[in-house]
């Protein structure tokens, strides 16, 4: 799993860097040379989509998603764990529906055979990030579910924003 973790991180980092670089170059070309790349916006959108759909699973793995668990925290650990298991199962159901729907969509795009507007890339290749990203999400949710089932965790959200903020504040204090 460590290799998948690194690949996931690398994709997010590279996509963000490429988006930033391409947008910077486009601004320089447009305002400095009254020119530009007609495909820059479309390619930036592709990079953004890849970053987002891989970033969803990265956020689950690192506990970076915002969790509203003020009420759930008040329950005893056993009940909190049971509620979290139900929530993860609902998230898995939702992800499964998105995977199915996006698979149907990508299959139709492949059958139709259209390309992106500004780049000669078949649209189904680019849109494949949707089911792939949600497959990664299912994997990460499966890991959370396993931690809940085996008792290594008693809640869905692995991070704690308040504790993290207090740690950062105390570390930065003079």
ROSE-4610 file (N, C-alpha, C; in Angstrom, 1 decimal, always signed):
// ROSE-4610
residu = [X/X/X/X/X/X/X/X/X/X/X/X/X/X/X/X/X/X/X/X/X/X/X/X/X/X/X/X/X/X/X/X/X/X/X/X/X/X/X/X/X/X/X/X/X/X/X/X/X/X/X/X/X/X/X/X/X/X/X/X/X/X/X/X/X/X/X/X/X/X/X/X/X/X/X/X/X/X/X/X/X/X/X/X/X/X/X/X/X/X/X/X/X/X/X/X/X/X/X/X/X/X/X/X/X/X/X/X/X/X/X/X/X/X/X/X/X/X/X/X/X/X/X/X/X/X/X/X/X/X/X/X/X/X/X/X/X/X/X/X/X/X/X/X/X/X/X/X/X/X/X/X/X/X/X/X/X/X/X/X/X/X/X/X/X/X/X/X/X/X/X/X/X/X/X/X/X/X/X/X/X/X/X/X/X/X/X/X/X/X/X/X/X/X/X/X/X/X/X/X/X/X/X/X/X/X/X/X/X/X/X/X/X/X/X/X/X/X/X/X/X/X/X/X/X/X/X/X/X/X/X/X/X/X/X/X/X/X/X/X/X/X/X/X/X/X/X/X/X/X/X/X/X/X/X/X/X/X/X/X/X/X/X/X/X/X/X/X/X/X/X/X/X/X/X/X/X/X/X/X/X/X/X/X/X/X/X/X/X/X/X/X/X/X/X/X/X/X/X/X/X/X/X/X/X/X/X/X/X/X/X/X/X/X/X/X/X/X/X/X/X/X/X/X/X/X/X/X/X/X/X/X/X/X/X/X/X/X/X/X/X/X/X/X/X/X/X/X/X/X/X/X/X/X/X/X/X/X/X/X/X/X/X/X/X/X/X/X/X/X/X/X/X/X/X/X/X/X/X/X/X/X/X/X/X/X/X/X/X/X/X/X/X/X/X/X/X/X/X/X/X/X/X/X/X/X/X/X/X/X/X/X/X/X/X/X/X/X/X/X/X/X/X/X/X/X/X/X/X/X/X/X/X/X/X/X/X/X/X/X/X/X/X/X/X/X/X/X/X/X/X/X/X/X/X/X/X/X/X/X/X/X/X/X/X/X/X/X/X/X/X/X/X/X/X/X/X/X/X/X/X/X/X/X/X/X/X/X/X/X/X/X/X/X/X/X/X/X/X/X/X/X/X/X/X/X/X/X/X/X/X/X/X/X/X/X/X/X/X/X/X/X]
num = [1/1/1/2/2/2/3/3/3/4/4/4/5/5/5/6/6/6/7/7/7/8/8/8/9/9/9/10/10/10/11/11/11/12/12/12/13/13/13/14/14/14/15/15/15/16/16/16/17/17/17/18/18/18/19/19/19/20/20/20/21/21/21/22/22/22/23/23/23/24/24/24/25/25/25/26/26/26/27/27/27/28/28/28/29/29/29/30/30/30/31/31/31/32/32/32/33/33/33/34/34/34/35/35/35/36/36/36/37/37/37/38/38/38/39/39/39/40/40/40/41/41/41/42/42/42/43/43/43/44/44/44/45/45/45/46/46/46/47/47/47/48/48/48/49/49/49/50/50/50/51/51/51/52/52/52/53/53/53/54/54/54/55/55/55/56/56/56/57/57/57/58/58/58/59/59/59/60/60/60/61/61/61/62/62/62/63/63/63/64/64/64/65/65/65/66/66/66/67/67/67/68/68/68/69/69/69/70/70/70/71/71/71/72/72/72/73/73/73/74/74/74/75/75/75/76/76/76/77/77/77/78/78/78/79/79/79/80/80/80/81/81/81/82/82/82/83/83/83/84/84/84/85/85/85/86/86/86/87/87/87/88/88/88/89/89/89/90/90/90/91/91/91/92/92/92/93/93/93/94/94/94/95/95/95/96/96/96/97/97/97/98/98/98/99/99/99/100/100/100/101/101/101/102/102/102/103/103/103/104/104/104/105/105/105/106/106/106/107/107/107/108/108/108/109/109/109/110/110/110/111/111/111/112/112/112/113/113/113/114/114/114/115/115/115/116/116/116/117/117/117/118/118/118/119/119/119/120/120/120/121/121/121/122/122/122/123/123/123/124/124/124/125/125/125/126/126/126/127/127/127/128/128/128/129/129/129/130/130/130/131/131/131/132/132/132/133/133/133/134/134/134/135/135/135/136/136/136/137/137/137/138/138/138/139/139/139/140/140/140/141/141/141/142/142/142/143/143/143/144/144/144/145/145/145/146/146/146/147/147/147/148/148/148/149/149/149/150/150/150/151/151/151/152/152/152/153/153/153/154/154/154/155/155/155/156/156/156/157/157/157/158/158/158/159/159/159/160/160/160/161/161/161/162/162/162/163/163/163/164/164/164/165/165/165/166/166/166/167/167/167/168/168/168/169/169/169/170/170/170/171/171/171/172/172/172/173/173/173/174/174/174]
x = [+0.8/+0.0/+0.8/+2.1/+2.9/+3.2/+3.3/+3.6/+2.4/+1.2/+0.0/-0.1/+0.2/+0.2/+1.1/+2.3/+3.3/+2.8/+2.2/+1.7/+0.6/-0.3/-1.4/-0.9/+0.1/+0.7/+1.4/+2.1/+2.8/+1.9/+0.7/-0.2/-0.8/-1.1/-1.7/-0.7/+0.6/+1.6/+1.9/+2.1/+2.4/+1.3/+0.0/-1.1/-1.2/-1.0/-1.0/+0.2/+1.3/+2.5/+2.3/+1.7/+1.5/+0.4/-0.6/-1.7/-1.1/-0.3/+0.3/+1.2/+2.1/+3.0/+2.3/+1.4/+0.7/-0.1/-0.8/-1.5/-0.6/+0.6/+1.6/+2.1/+2.4/+2.9/+1.8/+0.6/-0.5/-0.7/-0.6/-0.6/+0.5/+1.7/+2.9/+2.7/+2.3/+2.1/+1.0/-0.1/-1.2/-0.9/-0.3/-0.1/+1.3/+2.2/+3.6/+3.8/+3.1/+3.3/+2.0/+0.9/-0.4/-0.7/-0.3/-0.5/-1.0/-0.8/-1.2/-1.4/-1.8/-2.0/-3.5/-4.1/-5.6/-6.1/-5.2/-5.6/-5.3/-4.7/-4.2/-5.4/-6.5/-7.6/-8.1/-8.2/-8.8/-7.8/-6.5/-5.5/-5.4/-5.5/-5.6/-6.8/-7.9/-9.1/-8.9/-8.2/-7.9/-7.0/-5.9/-5.0/-5.8/-6.7/-7.5/-8.4/-9.0/-9.9/-9.1/-7.9/-7.1/-6.7/-6.3/-5.9/-7.1/-8.2/-9.4/-9.8/-9.9/-10.5/-9.5/-8.2/-7.2/-7.1/-7.3/-7.2/-8.4/-9.5/-10.6/-10.1/-9.5/-9.0/-7.9/-7.0/-5.9/-6.4/-7.5/-8.1/-8.7/-9.2/-9.7/-8.6/-7.5/-6.4/-5.7/-5.6/-4.9/-5.8/-7.1/-8.0/-8.2/-7.9/-8.0/-9.4/-10.3/-11.7/-12.3/-13.1/-13.7/-14.7/-14.7/-15.6/-16.5/-17.8/-18.7/-19.1/-18.4/-18.6/-18.8/-19.3/-19.5/-20.5/-21.6/-22.6/-22.1/-21.5/-21.0/-20.0/-19.1/-18.1/-18.7/-19.9/-20.5/-21.0/-21.1/-21.6/-20.5/-20.9/-19.8/-19.1/-17.9/-17.1/-17.8/-18.6/-19.2/-20.3/-21.1/-22.1/-21.5/-20.5/-19.8/-19.2/-18.7/-18.1/-19.2/-20.4/-21.5/-22.0/-22.2/-22.6/-21.6/-20.3/-19.3/-19.3/-19.6/-19.6/-20.8/-21.9/-23.1/-22.8/-22.1/-21.8/-20.8/-19.8/-18.9/-19.6/-20.5/-21.2/-22.1/-22.7/-23.4/-22.5/-21.3/-20.4/-19.9/-19.7/-19.4/-20.5/-21.7/-22.9/-22.9/-22.7/-22.7/-21.5/-20.3/-19.2/-19.5/-20.1/-20.5/-21.4/-22.4/-23.3/-22.6/-21.7/-20.9/-20.0/-19.4/-18.5/-19.4/-20.5/-21.4/-21.8/-22.3/-22.8/-21.7/-20.5/-19.4/-18.8/-18.9/-18.5/-19.4/-20.7/-21.6/-21.3/-21.1/-20.8/-19.5/-18.4/-17.2/-17.3/-18.0/-18.2/-18.9/-19.9/-20.6/-19.7/-18.9/-18.0/-17.0/-16.5/-15.6/-16.3/-17.6/-18.4/-18.6/-18.9/-19.1/-17.8/-16.7/-15.4/-15.1/-15.7/-15.3/-14.1/-13.5/-12.2/-12.5/-11.5/-11.6/-11.7/-12.2/-12.4/-11.1/-10.1/-8.9/-7.7/-7.8/-6.7/-7.2/-6.3/-6.7/-6.6/-7.3/-7.3/-8.7/-9.0/-10.3/-10.9/-12.1/-12.6/-12.8/-13.0/-13.2/-11.9/-10.8/-9.5/-9.5/-9.8/-9.7/-10.8/-12.0/-13.1/-13.0/-12.0/-11.8/-11.3/-10.9/-10.4/-11.6/-12.8/-13.9/-14.1/-14.3/-14.4/-13.1/-11.9/-10.7/-10.5/-10.9/-10.8/-11.7/-12.9/-13.9/-13.5/-12.8/-12.3/-11.2/-10.4/-9.4/-10.1/-11.2/-12.0/-12.6/-13.1/-13.6/-12.5/-11.3/-10.2/-9.9/-9.9/-9.6/-10.7/-12.0/-13.1/-13.1/-12.6/-12.5/-11.5/-10.4/-9.4/-10.0/-10.8/-11.5/-12.4/-13.2/-14.2/-13.5/-12.4/-11.6/-11.1/-10.6/-10.2/-11.3/-12.5/-13.7/-14.1/-14.1/-14.6/-13.6/-12.3/-11.3/-11.1/-11.7/-11.6/-10.4/-9.6/-8.5/-8.9/-10.2/-10.7/-12.2/-12.7/-14.1/-14.8/-14.2/-14.9/-14.5/-15.3/-15.0/-13.9/-13.9/-12.9/-11.7/-10.6/-9.4/-8.6/-8.8/-8.1/-9.0/-8.3/-9.1/-8.6/-9.4/-9.0/-8.6/-9.4/-9.1/-7.8/-7.5/-6.2/-5.1/-5.3/-4.2/-3.9/-5.0/-4.8/-4.1/-4.4/-3.8/-2.3/-2.0/-0.6/+0.2/-0.4/+0.3/+0.5/-0.5/-0.4/+0.6/+0.7/+1.6/+3.1/+3.2/+4.5/+5.0/+4.1/+4.5/+4.6/+4.2/+4.2/+5.6/+5.9/+7.3/+7.6]
y = [-1.2/+0.0/+1.3/+1.1/+2.3/+2.9/+2.0/+2.4/+3.2/+2.7/+3.4/+4.7/+4.8/+6.1/+7.1/+6.6/+7.5/+8.0/+7.0/+7.3/+8.4/+8.1/+9.1/+10.5/+10.6/+11.9/+12.5/+11.7/+12.2/+12.8/+12.1/+12.6/+13.9/+14.0/+15.3/+16.4/+16.1/+17.2/+17.6/+16.6/+16.9/+17.6/+17.2/+17.9/+19.4/+19.6/+21.0/+21.8/+21.2/+21.9/+22.2/+21.2/+21.5/+22.5/+22.5/+23.5/+24.9/+25.0/+26.3/+26.8/+25.9/+26.3/+26.7/+25.9/+26.2/+27.5/+27.7/+29.0/+30.1/+30.0/+31.1/+31.4/+30.3/+30.5/+31.2/+30.8/+31.4/+32.9/+33.2/+34.7/+35.4/+34.9/+35.6/+35.7/+34.6/+34.7/+35.7/+35.7/+36.6/+38.1/+38.4/+39.8/+40.3/+39.4/+39.8/+39.8/+38.9/+38.7/+38.7/+39.1/+39.1/+37.9/+36.7/+35.4/+34.5/+33.2/+32.2/+30.8/+29.9/+28.6/+28.3/+28.0/+27.9/+26.7/+25.7/+24.5/+24.6/+25.7/+25.8/+25.6/+26.2/+26.1/+24.7/+24.0/+22.7/+21.7/+21.9/+21.0/+21.3/+22.5/+22.9/+22.2/+22.2/+21.5/+20.0/+19.4/+18.0/+17.7/+18.6/+18.4/+18.6/+19.6/+19.8/+18.6/+18.1/+16.9/+15.7/+15.5/+14.4/+14.7/+15.9/+16.2/+16.0/+16.5/+16.4/+14.9/+14.1/+12.8/+11.8/+12.1/+11.4/+11.9/+13.2/+13.9/+13.5/+13.1/+12.6/+11.4/+10.5/+9.3/+9.7/+10.6/+11.0/+11.7/+12.5/+13.1/+12.1/+11.0/+10.0/+9.3/+9.0/+8.3/+9.2/+10.5/+11.3/+11.9/+11.7/+12.4/+13.9/+14.3/+15.7/+16.3/+15.4/+15.9/+16.5/+17.5/+18.1/+17.1/+16.9/+16.0/+16.8/+16.6/+17.2/+16.1/+16.0/+14.9/+15.3/+16.6/+17.1/+16.2/+15.8/+15.0/+13.5/+13.0/+11.6/+11.4/+12.4/+12.3/+12.1/+12.5/+12.4/+11.0/+10.2/+8.8/+7.9/+6.9/+5.9/+5.3/+4.8/+4.3/+3.2/+2.3/+1.2/+1.8/+2.7/+3.3/+4.2/+4.9/+5.7/+4.9/+3.7/+2.8/+2.3/+1.9/+1.4/+2.4/+3.6/+4.8/+5.0/+5.0/+5.2/+4.1/+2.8/+1.7/+2.0/+2.4/+2.6/+3.8/+4.8/+5.9/+5.5/+4.7/+4.2/+3.4/+2.5/+1.7/+2.5/+3.6/+4.5/+5.2/+5.6/+6.2/+5.3/+4.0/+3.0/+2.8/+2.8/+2.7/+3.8/+5.1/+6.2/+6.1/+5.8/+5.6/+4.6/+3.5/+2.4/+2.9/+3.8/+4.3/+5.3/+6.1/+7.0/+6.2/+5.1/+4.3/+3.7/+3.1/+2.5/+3.6/+4.7/+5.8/+6.3/+6.5/+7.1/+6.0/+4.8/+3.7/+3.7/+3.8/+3.9/+5.1/+6.2/+7.5/+7.3/+6.9/+6.7/+5.7/+4.7/+3.7/+4.3/+5.1/+5.8/+6.8/+7.5/+8.4/+7.7/+6.5/+5.7/+5.2/+4.8/+4.4/+5.5/+6.7/+7.8/+8.2/+8.2/+8.5/+10.0/+10.8/+12.3/+12.6/+13.7/+14.2/+15.4/+15.9/+17.1/+18.2/+19.4/+20.5/+21.0/+21.2/+21.9/+21.0/+19.7/+18.8/+17.5/+16.8/+15.6/+14.4/+14.4/+13.3/+12.8/+11.5/+11.0/+11.4/+11.9/+12.4/+11.3/+10.0/+8.9/+8.7/+8.9/+8.8/+9.7/+11.0/+12.0/+11.8/+11.4/+11.2/+9.9/+9.1/+7.8/+8.1/+9.3/+9.7/+9.6/+9.8/+9.7/+8.3/+7.3/+6.0/+5.5/+5.9/+5.5/+6.2/+7.5/+8.2/+7.6/+7.2/+6.7/+5.2/+4.5/+3.2/+3.4/+4.4/+4.7/+5.0/+5.8/+6.2/+4.9/+4.0/+2.7/+2.0/+2.0/+1.3/+2.0/+3.3/+4.1/+3.9/+3.9/+3.7/+2.3/+1.4/+0.0/-0.1/+0.6/+0.7/+1.2/+2.3/+2.9/+1.9/+1.2/+0.2/-0.9/-1.4/-2.4/-2.0/-0.8/-0.2/-0.2/+0.2/+0.2/-1.2/-2.1/-3.5/-4.2/-4.0/-4.6/-3.9/-2.8/-2.1/-1.2/-1.0/-0.1/+1.4/+1.6/+3.0/+2.9/+3.9/+3.9/+5.1/+5.7/+6.7/+6.8/+7.4/+7.5/+8.5/+9.6/+10.7/+10.4/+10.1/+9.7/+10.9/+12.1/+13.3/+14.0/+14.9/+15.7/+17.2/+18.0/+19.3/+20.2/+20.0/+20.8/+20.5/+19.2/+18.7/+19.1/+19.0/+19.4/+20.9/+21.7/+23.1/+23.5/+22.9/+23.2/+22.8/+21.6/+21.2/+22.2/+22.7/+23.7/+25.0/+25.4/+26.6/+26.5/+25.4/+25.3/+25.2/+24.6/+24.5/+25.8/+26.7/+28.0/+29.1/+28.7/+29.7/+30.0/+31.3/+31.7/+31.1]
z = [+0.0/+0.0/+0.0/+0.5/+0.6/-0.8/-1.8/-3.2/-3.7/-3.4/-3.8/-3.2/-1.9/-1.2/-1.9/-2.3/-2.9/-4.3/-5.0/-6.4/-6.3/-5.3/-5.0/-4.7/-3.8/-3.5/-4.7/-5.4/-6.6/-7.7/-7.9/-8.9/-8.4/-7.2/-6.7/-6.8/-6.4/-6.5/-7.9/-8.8/-10.2/-10.9/-10.6/-11.3/-10.8/-9.5/-9.0/-9.6/-9.7/-10.3/-11.7/-12.5/-13.9/-14.1/-13.3/-13.4/-13.2/-12.2/-11.8/-12.9/-13.4/-14.4/-15.7/-16.1/-17.4/-17.3/-16.1/-16.0/-16.0/-15.3/-15.3/-16.7/-17.5/-18.8/-19.7/-19.5/-20.3/-20.0/-18.7/-18.4/-19.0/-18.9/-19.5/-21.0/-21.6/-23.1/-23.5/-22.7/-23.1/-22.8/-21.6/-21.3/-21.7/-21.9/-22.3/-23.8/-24.5/-26.0/-26.8/-26.1/-26.8/-27.6/-27.0/-27.6/-26.6/-26.8/-25.8/-26.4/-25.6/-26.0/-26.0/-27.2/-27.2/-26.4/-26.1/-25.4/-23.9/-23.4/-22.0/-21.0/-21.2/-20.3/-20.2/-21.3/-21.4/-20.7/-20.9/-20.3/-18.8/-18.4/-17.0/-16.3/-17.0/-16.4/-16.3/-17.2/-17.1/-15.9/-15.7/-14.6/-13.3/-13.3/-12.1/-11.7/-12.7/-12.5/-12.0/-12.5/-12.0/-10.6/-10.3/-8.9/-7.9/-8.3/-7.4/-7.2/-8.3/-8.1/-7.4/-7.6/-6.8/-5.4/-5.3/-4.0/-3.0/-3.6/-2.7/-1.8/-2.5/-1.7/-0.8/-1.3/-0.4/+0.8/+0.7/+1.9/+2.8/+2.4/+3.3/+4.0/+3.2/+3.8/+4.9/+4.7/+5.6/+6.7/+6.5/+7.5/+7.3/+6.0/+5.7/+5.4/+5.2/+4.9/+6.2/+6.0/+7.2/+7.7/+9.0/+9.7/+10.6/+10.5/+11.5/+12.4/+13.5/+14.4/+15.9/+16.1/+17.4/+18.2/+17.5/+18.1/+18.3/+17.3/+17.3/+18.4/+18.7/+19.7/+21.1/+21.3/+22.6/+22.9/+21.9/+22.1/+22.7/+23.4/+23.9/+22.7/+22.9/+21.7/+20.9/+21.6/+20.8/+19.9/+20.4/+19.5/+18.4/+18.8/+17.8/+16.7/+17.1/+16.1/+15.2/+15.7/+14.9/+14.0/+14.5/+13.6/+12.5/+12.8/+11.8/+10.7/+11.1/+10.2/+9.2/+9.7/+8.9/+7.9/+8.4/+7.5/+6.4/+6.8/+5.7/+4.7/+5.2/+4.2/+3.3/+3.8/+2.9/+1.9/+2.4/+1.5/+0.4/+0.8/-0.2/-1.2/-0.7/-1.7/-2.6/-2.1/-3.0/-4.0/-3.5/-4.4/-5.5/-5.1/-6.1/-7.2/-6.8/-7.7/-8.7/-8.2/-9.0/-10.0/-9.5/-10.4/-11.5/-11.1/-12.2/-13.2/-12.7/-13.6/-14.5/-13.9/-14.7/-15.6/-15.3/-16.2/-17.4/-17.2/-18.3/-19.2/-18.6/-19.3/-20.1/-19.5/-20.2/-21.3/-21.1/-22.2/-23.4/-23.1/-24.2/-24.9/-24.2/-24.8/-25.7/-25.3/-26.1/-27.4/-27.2/-28.4/-29.4/-28.9/-29.8/-30.4/-29.7/-30.3/-30.4/-29.6/-29.7/-29.0/-29.3/-28.7/-27.9/-27.1/-26.5/-27.5/-27.1/-28.1/-28.6/-27.8/-28.2/-28.3/-27.9/-27.9/-28.6/-29.4/-30.1/-29.2/-28.1/-27.1/-27.0/-27.1/-27.0/-25.6/-25.5/-24.3/-23.3/-23.7/-22.8/-21.9/-22.5/-21.8/-20.6/-20.9/-19.8/-18.8/-19.2/-18.3/-17.5/-17.8/-17.1/-15.7/-15.4/-14.1/-13.1/-13.5/-12.6/-12.0/-12.8/-12.1/-11.4/-12.0/-11.3/-10.0/-9.9/-8.7/-7.6/-8.0/-7.1/-6.7/-7.6/-7.2/-6.1/-6.2/-5.2/-3.9/-4.0/-2.8/-2.1/-2.9/-2.4/-1.6/-2.2/-1.5/-0.1/-0.1/+1.1/+2.1/+1.7/+2.5/+3.1/+2.3/+2.7/+3.9/+3.8/+4.9/+6.1/+6.0/+7.2/+7.8/+6.9/+7.4/+8.1/+7.6/+8.2/+9.6/+9.7/+11.0/+12.0/+11.5/+12.4/+12.8/+11.9/+12.2/+13.1/+12.9/+13.8/+15.1/+15.3/+16.5/+16.7/+15.6/+15.6/+15.6/+15.3/+15.3/+15.8/+16.4/+16.8/+16.1/+15.1/+14.4/+13.0/+12.1/+10.7/+10.4/+11.0/+10.7/+11.5/+10.9/+11.5/+12.1/+11.5/+12.0/+13.0/+13.7/+14.7/+14.5/+13.8/+13.5/+14.7/+15.8/+17.0/+17.6/+17.7/+18.3/+17.4/+16.1/+15.1/+15.2/+15.3/+15.4/+16.7/+17.8/+19.1/+19.1/+18.4/+18.3/+17.5/+16.4/+15.6/+16.3/+17.0/+17.8/+18.9/+19.6/+20.7/+20.1/+19.0/+18.4/+17.9/+17.4/+16.9/+18.0/+19.2/+20.2/+20.7/+21.0/+21.4/+22.8]
